Amino acid sequence: MKTVLMNRTFDYRPRRAVIVVYAAGQRYERVPEAAVRAIVAAHAGEVVAKPERDE
């Protein structure tokens, strides 16, 4: 699972009956590897490092 910052909206279809919409300008945490590969290949987003938590 990775964190992805979206550059544009991307529709990911993991299964025939399921469509996951990743919206432009949003940051998504815990995105599955297969979705990350499809997003990066389509130039729709980029993988970003998780911010360090100050506790």
PDB file of N, CA, C, O and CB in Angstrom:
ATOM      1  N   MET A   1       0.845  -1.178   0.000  1.00  0.00           N
ATOM      2  CA  MET A   1       0.000   0.000   0.000  1.00  0.00           C
ATOM      3  C   MET A   1       0.892   1.243   0.000  1.00  0.00           C
ATOM      4  O   MET A   1       1.881   1.319   0.729  1.00  0.00           O
ATOM      5  CB  MET A   1      -0.962  -0.003   1.224  1.00  0.00           C
ATOM      6  N   LYS A   2       0.521   2.199  -0.825  1.00  0.00           N
ATOM      7  CA  LYS A   2       1.304   3.428  -0.943  1.00  0.00           C
ATOM      8  C   LYS A   2       0.395   4.639  -0.902  1.00  0.00           C
ATOM      9  O   LYS A   2      -0.821   4.521  -1.053  1.00  0.00           O
ATOM     10  CB  LYS A   2       2.128   3.427  -2.237  1.00  0.00           C
ATOM     11  N   THR A   3       0.996   5.813  -0.696  1.00  0.00           N
ATOM     12  CA  THR A   3       0.273   7.073  -0.723  1.00  0.00           C
ATOM     13  C   THR A   3       0.453   7.694  -2.103  1.00  0.00           C
ATOM     14  O   THR A   3       1.566   7.769  -2.623  1.00  0.00           O
ATOM     15  CB  THR A   3       0.769   8.037   0.401  1.00  0.00           C
ATOM     16  N   VAL A   4      -0.664   8.141  -2.694  1.00  0.00           N
ATOM     17  CA  VAL A   4      -0.640   8.676  -4.050  1.00  0.00           C
ATOM     18  C   VAL A   4      -1.258  10.071  -4.055  1.00  0.00           C
ATOM     19  O   VAL A   4      -2.299  10.298  -3.440  1.00  0.00           O
ATOM     20  CB  VAL A   4      -1.393   7.737  -5.029  1.00  0.00           C
ATOM     21  N   LEU A   5      -0.606  11.010  -4.759  1.00  0.00           N
ATOM     22  CA  LEU A   5      -1.130  12.351  -4.976  1.00  0.00           C
ATOM     23  C   LEU A   5      -1.568  12.421  -6.429  1.00  0.00           C
ATOM     24  O   LEU A   5      -0.757  12.234  -7.336  1.00  0.00           O
ATOM     25  CB  LEU A   5      -0.065  13.463  -4.636  1.00  0.00           C
ATOM     26  N   MET A   6      -2.848  12.690  -6.652  1.00  0.00           N
ATOM     27  CA  MET A   6      -3.413  12.645  -7.994  1.00  0.00           C
ATOM     28  C   MET A   6      -3.240  13.967  -8.731  1.00  0.00           C
ATOM     29  O   MET A   6      -3.492  15.037  -8.176  1.00  0.00           O
ATOM     30  CB  MET A   6      -4.881  12.281  -7.926  1.00  0.00           C
ATOM     31  N   ASN A   7      -2.802  13.883 -10.003  1.00  0.00           N
ATOM     32  CA  ASN A   7      -2.679  15.047 -10.872  1.00  0.00           C
ATOM     33  C   ASN A   7      -3.961  15.265 -11.665  1.00  0.00           C
ATOM     34  O   ASN A   7      -4.329  16.401 -11.967  1.00  0.00           O
ATOM     35  CB  ASN A   7      -1.489  14.885 -11.822  1.00  0.00           C
ATOM     36  N   ARG A   8      -4.633  14.178 -11.996  1.00  0.00           N
ATOM     37  CA  ARG A   8      -5.902  14.253 -12.724  1.00  0.00           C
ATOM     38  C   ARG A   8      -6.779  13.090 -12.294  1.00  0.00           C
ATOM     39  O   ARG A   8      -6.296  12.132 -11.692  1.00  0.00           O
ATOM     40  CB  ARG A   8      -5.673  14.233 -14.267  1.00  0.00           C
ATOM     41  N   THR A   9      -8.052  13.172 -12.598  1.00  0.00           N
ATOM     42  CA  THR A   9      -8.998  12.121 -12.229  1.00  0.00           C
ATOM     43  C   THR A   9      -8.692  10.844 -13.007  1.00  0.00           C
ATOM     44  O   THR A   9      -8.397  10.886 -14.201  1.00  0.00           O
ATOM     45  CB  THR A   9     -10.453  12.578 -12.491  1.00  0.00           C
ATOM     46  N   PHE A  10      -8.766   9.718 -12.318  1.00  0.00           N
ATOM     47  CA  PHE A  10      -8.453   8.433 -12.933  1.00  0.00           C
ATOM     48  C   PHE A  10      -9.461   7.397 -12.468  1.00  0.00           C
ATOM     49  O   PHE A  10      -9.697   7.245 -11.270  1.00  0.00           O
ATOM     50  CB  PHE A  10      -7.010   7.987 -12.589  1.00  0.00           C
ATOM     51  N   ASP A  11     -10.050   6.690 -13.410  1.00  0.00           N
ATOM     52  CA  ASP A  11     -10.974   5.597 -13.100  1.00  0.00           C
ATOM     53  C   ASP A  11     -10.209   4.287 -13.165  1.00  0.00           C
ATOM     54  O   ASP A  11      -9.673   3.920 -14.210  1.00  0.00           O
ATOM     55  CB  ASP A  11     -12.190   5.582 -14.084  1.00  0.00           C
ATOM     56  N   TYR A  12     -10.161   3.590 -12.049  1.00  0.00           N
ATOM     57  CA  TYR A  12      -9.462   2.305 -11.973  1.00  0.00           C
ATOM     58  C   TYR A  12     -10.504   1.202 -11.864  1.00  0.00           C
ATOM     59  O   TYR A  12     -11.438   1.301 -11.068  1.00  0.00           O
ATOM     60  CB  TYR A  12      -8.470   2.263 -10.758  1.00  0.00           C
ATOM     61  N   ARG A  13     -10.349   0.164 -12.652  1.00  0.00           N
ATOM     62  CA  ARG A  13     -11.310  -0.936 -12.666  1.00  0.00           C
ATOM     63  C   ARG A  13     -10.616  -2.226 -12.224  1.00  0.00           C
ATOM     64  O   ARG A  13     -10.051  -2.941 -13.052  1.00  0.00           O
ATOM     65  CB  ARG A  13     -11.938  -1.105 -14.079  1.00  0.00           C
ATOM     66  N   PRO A  14     -10.656  -2.529 -10.909  1.00  0.00           N
ATOM     67  CA  PRO A  14     -10.010  -3.749 -10.418  1.00  0.00           C
ATOM     68  C   PRO A  14     -10.733  -5.026 -10.837  1.00  0.00           C
ATOM     69  O   PRO A  14     -10.101  -6.068 -11.011  1.00  0.00           O
ATOM     70  CB  PRO A  14      -9.916  -3.702  -8.919  1.00  0.00           C
ATOM     71  N   ARG A  15     -12.043  -4.950 -10.998  1.00  0.00           N
ATOM     72  CA  ARG A  15     -12.864  -6.075 -11.444  1.00  0.00           C
ATOM     73  C   ARG A  15     -13.900  -5.557 -12.429  1.00  0.00           C
ATOM     74  O   ARG A  15     -14.140  -4.354 -12.527  1.00  0.00           O
ATOM     75  CB  ARG A  15     -13.552  -6.791 -10.237  1.00  0.00           C
ATOM     76  N   ARG A  16     -14.485  -6.449 -13.129  1.00  0.00           N
ATOM     77  CA  ARG A  16     -15.437  -6.078 -14.172  1.00  0.00           C
ATOM     78  C   ARG A  16     -16.585  -5.190 -13.667  1.00  0.00           C
ATOM     79  O   ARG A  16     -16.978  -4.239 -14.344  1.00  0.00           O
ATOM     80  CB  ARG A  16     -16.006  -7.325 -14.793  1.00  0.00           C
ATOM     81  N   ALA A  17     -17.109  -5.495 -12.505  1.00  0.00           N
ATOM     82  CA  ALA A  17     -18.271  -4.777 -11.978  1.00  0.00           C
ATOM     83  C   ALA A  17     -17.913  -3.644 -11.011  1.00  0.00           C
ATOM     84  O   ALA A  17     -18.808  -3.034 -10.425  1.00  0.00           O
ATOM     85  CB  ALA A  17     -19.182  -5.746 -11.284  1.00  0.00           C
ATOM     86  N   VAL A  18     -16.631  -3.356 -10.837  1.00  0.00           N
ATOM     87  CA  VAL A  18     -16.207  -2.358  -9.853  1.00  0.00           C
ATOM     88  C   VAL A  18     -15.364  -1.283 -10.528  1.00  0.00           C
ATOM     89  O   VAL A  18     -14.441  -1.591 -11.282  1.00  0.00           O
ATOM     90  CB  VAL A  18     -15.413  -3.022  -8.705  1.00  0.00           C
ATOM     91  N   ILE A  19     -15.684  -0.020 -10.255  1.00  0.00           N
ATOM     92  CA  ILE A  19     -14.868   1.094 -10.737  1.00  0.00           C
ATOM     93  C   ILE A  19     -14.546   1.983  -9.540  1.00  0.00           C
ATOM     94  O   ILE A  19     -15.447   2.399  -8.810  1.00  0.00           O
ATOM     95  CB  ILE A  19     -15.606   1.906 -11.871  1.00  0.00           C
ATOM     96  N   VAL A  20     -13.272   2.272  -9.340  1.00  0.00           N
ATOM     97  CA  VAL A  20     -12.827   3.148  -8.264  1.00  0.00           C
ATOM     98  C   VAL A  20     -12.362   4.446  -8.915  1.00  0.00           C
ATOM     99  O   VAL A  20     -11.513   4.424  -9.806  1.00  0.00           O
ATOM    100  CB  VAL A  20     -11.680   2.483  -7.401  1.00  0.00           C
ATOM    101  N   VAL A  21     -12.915   5.578  -8.476  1.00  0.00           N
ATOM    102  CA  VAL A  21     -12.555   6.872  -9.042  1.00  0.00           C
ATOM    103  C   VAL A  21     -11.617   7.594  -8.081  1.00  0.00           C
ATOM    104  O   VAL A  21     -11.966   7.863  -6.932  1.00  0.00           O
ATOM    105  CB  VAL A  21     -13.821   7.728  -9.327  1.00  0.00           C
ATOM    106  N   TYR A  22     -10.425   7.900  -8.572  1.00  0.00           N
ATOM    107  CA  TYR A  22      -9.457   8.686  -7.816  1.00  0.00           C
ATOM    108  C   TYR A  22      -9.524  10.106  -8.370  1.00  0.00           C
ATOM    109  O   TYR A  22      -9.189  10.326  -9.534  1.00  0.00           O
ATOM    110  CB  TYR A  22      -7.992   8.082  -7.917  1.00  0.00           C
ATOM    111  N   ALA A  23      -9.952  11.074  -7.556  1.00  0.00           N
ATOM    112  CA  ALA A  23     -10.201  12.445  -8.005  1.00  0.00           C
ATOM    113  C   ALA A  23      -8.923  13.277  -8.081  1.00  0.00           C
ATOM    114  O   ALA A  23      -7.995  13.087  -7.295  1.00  0.00           O
ATOM    115  CB  ALA A  23     -11.191  13.120  -7.078  1.00  0.00           C
ATOM    116  N   ALA A  24      -8.894  14.192  -9.032  1.00  0.00           N
ATOM    117  CA  ALA A  24      -7.747  15.083  -9.227  1.00  0.00           C
ATOM    118  C   ALA A  24      -7.557  15.976  -8.002  1.00  0.00           C
ATOM    119  O   ALA A  24      -8.528  16.431  -7.398  1.00  0.00           O
ATOM    120  CB  ALA A  24      -7.934  15.946 -10.498  1.00  0.00           C
ATOM    121  N   GLY A  25      -6.302  16.221  -7.646  1.00  0.00           N
ATOM    122  CA  GLY A  25      -5.984  17.111  -6.538  1.00  0.00           C
ATOM    123  C   GLY A  25      -6.096  16.481  -5.162  1.00  0.00           C
ATOM    124  O   GLY A  25      -5.857  17.157  -4.162  1.00  0.00           O
ATOM    125  N   GLN A  26      -6.444  15.231  -5.083  1.00  0.00           N
ATOM    126  CA  GLN A  26      -6.613  14.551  -3.796  1.00  0.00           C
ATOM    127  C   GLN A  26      -5.402  13.691  -3.473  1.00  0.00           C
ATOM    128  O   GLN A  26      -4.663  13.262  -4.359  1.00  0.00           O
ATOM    129  CB  GLN A  26      -7.881  13.691  -3.803  1.00  0.00           C
ATOM    130  N   ARG A  27      -5.222  13.452  -2.195  1.00  0.00           N
ATOM    131  CA  ARG A  27      -4.163  12.558  -1.704  1.00  0.00           C
ATOM    132  C   ARG A  27      -4.840  11.331  -1.115  1.00  0.00           C
ATOM    133  O   ARG A  27      -5.708  11.449  -0.249  1.00  0.00           O
ATOM    134  CB  ARG A  27      -3.238  13.270  -0.634  1.00  0.00           C
ATOM    135  N   TYR A  28      -4.447  10.165  -1.581  1.00  0.00           N
ATOM    136  CA  TYR A  28      -5.021   8.910  -1.115  1.00  0.00           C
ATOM    137  C   TYR A  28      -3.943   8.081  -0.440  1.00  0.00           C
ATOM    138  O   TYR A  28      -2.871   7.857  -1.003  1.00  0.00           O
ATOM    139  CB  TYR A  28      -5.663   8.126  -2.282  1.00  0.00           C
ATOM    140  N   GLU A  29      -4.238   7.626   0.776  1.00  0.00           N
ATOM    141  CA  GLU A  29      -3.313   6.764   1.501  1.00  0.00           C
ATOM    142  C   GLU A  29      -3.797   5.323   1.384  1.00  0.00           C
ATOM    143  O   GLU A  29      -4.991   5.071   1.228  1.00  0.00           O
ATOM    144  CB  GLU A  29      -3.195   7.196   2.996  1.00  0.00           C
ATOM    145  N   ARG A  30      -2.872   4.392   1.460  1.00  0.00           N
ATOM    146  CA  ARG A  30      -3.163   2.960   1.429  1.00  0.00           C
ATOM    147  C   ARG A  30      -3.810   2.522   0.119  1.00  0.00           C
ATOM    148  O   ARG A  30      -4.805   1.798   0.132  1.00  0.00           O
ATOM    149  CB  ARG A  30      -4.062   2.593   2.585  1.00  0.00           C
ATOM    150  N   VAL A  31      -3.254   2.956  -1.007  1.00  0.00           N
ATOM    151  CA  VAL A  31      -3.730   2.549  -2.326  1.00  0.00           C
ATOM    152  C   VAL A  31      -3.050   1.226  -2.685  1.00  0.00           C
ATOM    153  O   VAL A  31      -1.833   1.108  -2.539  1.00  0.00           O
ATOM    154  CB  VAL A  31      -3.436   3.657  -3.410  1.00  0.00           C
ATOM    155  N   PRO A  32      -3.802   0.236  -3.147  1.00  0.00           N
ATOM    156  CA  PRO A  32      -3.215  -1.058  -3.511  1.00  0.00           C
ATOM    157  C   PRO A  32      -2.170  -0.930  -4.631  1.00  0.00           C
ATOM    158  O   PRO A  32      -2.262  -0.043  -5.481  1.00  0.00           O
ATOM    159  CB  PRO A  32      -4.319  -2.023  -3.944  1.00  0.00           C
ATOM    160  N   GLU A  33      -1.186  -1.821  -4.617  1.00  0.00           N
ATOM    161  CA  GLU A  33      -0.078  -1.782  -5.588  1.00  0.00           C
ATOM    162  C   GLU A  33      -0.545  -1.809  -7.042  1.00  0.00           C
ATOM    163  O   GLU A  33      -0.013  -1.071  -7.872  1.00  0.00           O
ATOM    164  CB  GLU A  33       0.853  -2.949  -5.346  1.00  0.00           C
ATOM    165  N   ALA A  34      -1.521  -2.638  -7.358  1.00  0.00           N
ATOM    166  CA  ALA A  34      -1.999  -2.733  -8.743  1.00  0.00           C
ATOM    167  C   ALA A  34      -2.584  -1.396  -9.201  1.00  0.00           C
ATOM    168  O   ALA A  34      -2.366  -0.987 -10.341  1.00  0.00           O
ATOM    169  CB  ALA A  34      -3.057  -3.854  -8.878  1.00  0.00           C
ATOM    170  N   ALA A  35      -3.318  -0.719  -8.334  1.00  0.00           N
ATOM    171  CA  ALA A  35      -3.886   0.585  -8.672  1.00  0.00           C
ATOM    172  C   ALA A  35      -2.784   1.624  -8.824  1.00  0.00           C
ATOM    173  O   ALA A  35      -2.843   2.465  -9.721  1.00  0.00           O
ATOM    174  CB  ALA A  35      -4.894   1.031  -7.601  1.00  0.00           C
ATOM    175  N   VAL A  36      -1.783   1.573  -7.957  1.00  0.00           N
ATOM    176  CA  VAL A  36      -0.659   2.515  -8.040  1.00  0.00           C
ATOM    177  C   VAL A  36       0.054   2.361  -9.379  1.00  0.00           C
ATOM    178  O   VAL A  36       0.363   3.357 -10.034  1.00  0.00           O
ATOM    179  CB  VAL A  36       0.336   2.290  -6.871  1.00  0.00           C
ATOM    180  N   ARG A  37       0.316   1.135  -9.786  1.00  0.00           N
ATOM    181  CA  ARG A  37       0.985   0.906 -11.076  1.00  0.00           C
ATOM    182  C   ARG A  37       0.171   1.469 -12.234  1.00  0.00           C
ATOM    183  O   ARG A  37       0.731   2.079 -13.145  1.00  0.00           O
ATOM    184  CB  ARG A  37       1.228  -0.591 -11.294  1.00  0.00           C
ATOM    185  N   ALA A  38      -1.149   1.271 -12.208  1.00  0.00           N
ATOM    186  CA  ALA A  38      -2.010   1.782 -13.284  1.00  0.00           C
ATOM    187  C   ALA A  38      -2.052   3.309 -13.289  1.00  0.00           C
ATOM    188  O   ALA A  38      -2.031   3.924 -14.355  1.00  0.00           O
ATOM    189  CB  ALA A  38      -3.432   1.223 -13.138  1.00  0.00           C
ATOM    190  N   ILE A  39      -2.110   3.920 -12.113  1.00  0.00           N
ATOM    191  CA  ILE A  39      -2.143   5.389 -12.009  1.00  0.00           C
ATOM    192  C   ILE A  39      -0.853   5.997 -12.527  1.00  0.00           C
ATOM    193  O   ILE A  39      -0.882   6.954 -13.301  1.00  0.00           O
ATOM    194  CB  ILE A  39      -2.378   5.825 -10.553  1.00  0.00           C
ATOM    195  N   VAL A  40       0.278   5.449 -12.106  1.00  0.00           N
ATOM    196  CA  VAL A  40       1.578   5.971 -12.533  1.00  0.00           C
ATOM    197  C   VAL A  40       1.782   5.760 -14.032  1.00  0.00           C
ATOM    198  O   VAL A  40       2.297   6.646 -14.714  1.00  0.00           O
ATOM    199  CB  VAL A  40       2.716   5.298 -11.743  1.00  0.00           C
ATOM    200  N   ALA A  41       1.390   4.610 -14.549  1.00  0.00           N
ATOM    201  CA  ALA A  41       1.537   4.320 -15.979  1.00  0.00           C
ATOM    202  C   ALA A  41       0.715   5.271 -16.835  1.00  0.00           C
ATOM    203  O   ALA A  41       1.116   5.600 -17.951  1.00  0.00           O
ATOM    204  CB  ALA A  41       1.129   2.882 -16.272  1.00  0.00           C
ATOM    205  N   ALA A  42      -0.429   5.717 -16.329  1.00  0.00           N
ATOM    206  CA  ALA A  42      -1.301   6.633 -17.064  1.00  0.00           C
ATOM    207  C   ALA A  42      -0.916   8.096 -16.836  1.00  0.00           C
ATOM    208  O   ALA A  42      -1.563   8.998 -17.368  1.00  0.00           O
ATOM    209  CB  ALA A  42      -2.754   6.411 -16.655  1.00  0.00           C
ATOM    210  N   HIS A  43       0.132   8.331 -16.048  1.00  0.00           N
ATOM    211  CA  HIS A  43       0.578   9.691 -15.702  1.00  0.00           C
ATOM    212  C   HIS A  43      -0.541  10.497 -15.042  1.00  0.00           C
ATOM    213  O   HIS A  43      -0.654  11.703 -15.259  1.00  0.00           O
ATOM    214  CB  HIS A  43       1.077  10.426 -16.958  1.00  0.00           C
ATOM    215  N   ALA A  44      -1.359   9.831 -14.244  1.00  0.00           N
ATOM    216  CA  ALA A  44      -2.476  10.472 -13.575  1.00  0.00           C
ATOM    217  C   ALA A  44      -2.134  10.889 -12.145  1.00  0.00           C
ATOM    218  O   ALA A  44      -2.879  11.646 -11.524  1.00  0.00           O
ATOM    219  CB  ALA A  44      -3.667   9.547 -13.568  1.00  0.00           C
ATOM    220  N   GLY A  45      -1.010  10.397 -11.622  1.00  0.00           N
ATOM    221  CA  GLY A  45      -0.626  10.720 -10.255  1.00  0.00           C
ATOM    222  C   GLY A  45       0.781  10.256  -9.970  1.00  0.00           C
ATOM    223  O   GLY A  45       1.448   9.669 -10.822  1.00  0.00           O
ATOM    224  N   GLU A  46       1.225  10.532  -8.746  1.00  0.00           N
ATOM    225  CA  GLU A  46       2.577  10.143  -8.357  1.00  0.00           C
ATOM    226  C   GLU A  46       2.589   9.641  -6.925  1.00  0.00           C
ATOM    227  O   GLU A  46       1.762  10.036  -6.103  1.00  0.00           O
ATOM    228  CB  GLU A  46       3.550  11.319  -8.518  1.00  0.00           C
ATOM    229  N   VAL A  47       3.529   8.775  -6.647  1.00  0.00           N
ATOM    230  CA  VAL A  47       3.695   8.219  -5.305  1.00  0.00           C
ATOM    231  C   VAL A  47       4.435   9.247  -4.462  1.00  0.00           C
ATOM    232  O   VAL A  47       5.443   9.802  -4.898  1.00  0.00           O
ATOM    233  CB  VAL A  47       4.468   6.850  -5.338  1.00  0.00           C
ATOM    234  N   VAL A  48       3.939   9.503  -3.262  1.00  0.00           N
ATOM    235  CA  VAL A  48       4.575  10.446  -2.352  1.00  0.00           C
ATOM    236  C   VAL A  48       4.912   9.741  -1.048  1.00  0.00           C
ATOM    237  O   VAL A  48       4.270   8.761  -0.670  1.00  0.00           O
ATOM    238  CB  VAL A  48       3.664  11.668  -2.093  1.00  0.00           C
ATOM    239  N   ALA A  49       5.917  10.250  -0.378  1.00  0.00           N
ATOM    240  CA  ALA A  49       6.308   9.688   0.913  1.00  0.00           C
ATOM    241  C   ALA A  49       5.313  10.127   1.976  1.00  0.00           C
ATOM    242  O   ALA A  49       4.799  11.245   1.944  1.00  0.00           O
ATOM    243  CB  ALA A  49       7.746  10.121   1.297  1.00  0.00           C
ATOM    244  N   LYS A  50       5.055   9.233   2.912  1.00  0.00           N
ATOM    245  CA  LYS A  50       4.162   9.585   4.010  1.00  0.00           C
ATOM    246  C   LYS A  50       4.849  10.626   4.903  1.00  0.00           C
ATOM    247  O   LYS A  50       6.044  10.507   5.174  1.00  0.00           O
ATOM    248  CB  LYS A  50       3.768   8.317   4.835  1.00  0.00           C
ATOM    249  N   PRO A  51       4.114  11.640   5.361  1.00  0.00           N
ATOM    250  CA  PRO A  51       4.710  12.618   6.257  1.00  0.00           C
ATOM    251  C   PRO A  51       5.014  11.997   7.618  1.00  0.00           C
ATOM    252  O   PRO A  51       4.273  11.143   8.105  1.00  0.00           O
ATOM    253  CB  PRO A  51       3.785  13.823   6.419  1.00  0.00           C
ATOM    254  N   GLU A  52       6.102  12.435   8.217  1.00  0.00           N
ATOM    255  CA  GLU A  52       6.458  11.964   9.547  1.00  0.00           C
ATOM    256  C   GLU A  52       5.478  12.530  10.557  1.00  0.00           C
ATOM    257  O   GLU A  52       5.129  13.708  10.487  1.00  0.00           O
ATOM    258  CB  GLU A  52       7.907  12.359   9.909  1.00  0.00           C
ATOM    259  N   ARG A  53       5.029  11.706  11.498  1.00  0.00           N
ATOM    260  CA  ARG A  53       4.116  12.167  12.529  1.00  0.00           C
ATOM    261  C   ARG A  53       4.884  12.628  13.744  1.00  0.00           C
ATOM    262  O   ARG A  53       5.757  11.916  14.240  1.00  0.00           O
ATOM    263  CB  ARG A  53       3.133  11.073  12.910  1.00  0.00           C
ATOM    264  N   ASP A  54       4.562  13.826  14.232  1.00  0.00           N
ATOM    265  CA  ASP A  54       5.179  14.345  15.447  1.00  0.00           C
ATOM    266  C   ASP A  54       4.251  14.053  16.611  1.00  0.00           C
ATOM    267  O   ASP A  54       3.156  14.609  16.695  1.00  0.00           O
ATOM    268  CB  ASP A  54       5.472  15.873  15.331  1.00  0.00           C
ATOM    269  N   GLU A  55       4.690  13.180  17.509  1.00  0.00           N
ATOM    270  CA  GLU A  55       3.843  12.833  18.647  1.00  0.00           C
ATOM    271  C   GLU A  55       4.569  13.084  19.924  1.00  0.00           C
ATOM    272  O   GLU A  55       4.021  12.852  21.001  1.00  0.00           O
ATOM    273  CB  GLU A  55       3.393  11.388  18.581  1.00  0.00           C
TER     274      GLU A  55
END
